């Protein structure tokens, strides 16, 4: 999923967790790294008067993606409406994920050739596409309609070989929240086809209802207060320049 950042909160969680999770990360071997997951994200800036038309067309796309999950082409998908609107930026979006680029492109071709691909609400919209790859992700199986998507965009600095510091900070916090049920899903992505700064990476979470947003914020606040000693370490790998966030309501998401 495209991420414009867990924002300042993401920085704080990273600062707080470095010492706490150092031993845990050290114990993990490289063989524990997950196989790549590929994600395609489409974002649209739809004229407000056409939002209802867009959502009707989106229902048809969701039906197609459900079939792609059922036949094994996709492993997940989701659809969302952005809540913190900015002029000229996306208002709506979808994502879908697969274990190979071949399956990702197969699903994309089905959506691109569908009759509703030329719907007036899409023709009138501005549009952005992203193709991402992740090795740091997790998701609960099932279909969920109560999620909130927090997405973020960061830039890497040099000095974090194999993303070890990132995994020890953001990754560890997100995995704990996921295990506790506060999150339906999370992933840390980089573009596999670069349409933005190649030094950037993305962090995305889907919370378990609005309560999950509060649980995430509370966990970050608690860790920042109790363990603020990681600032120097995280500052060597995380560049806040150009950092952006968005918050969206997820109308539906499914993970196999």
Secondary structure, 3 states (H helix, E strand, C coil): CCCCCCHHHHHHHHHHHHHHHHHHHHHCCHHHCCCCEEEEEEEEECCHHHHHHHHHHHHHHHHHHHHHHHCCCCCEEEEEEECCCCCCCCCEEEEEEECCHHHHHHHHHHHHCCHHHHCHHHHCCEEEEEEEEEEEEEECCEEECCEEEEEEEEEECCCCHHHHHHHHHHHHHHHHHHHCCCEEEEEEEEEEECCCCCCEEEEEEEEEHHHHHHHHHHHHHHHHHHCCCCHHHHHCCEEEEEEEEEEEEEEEEEEC
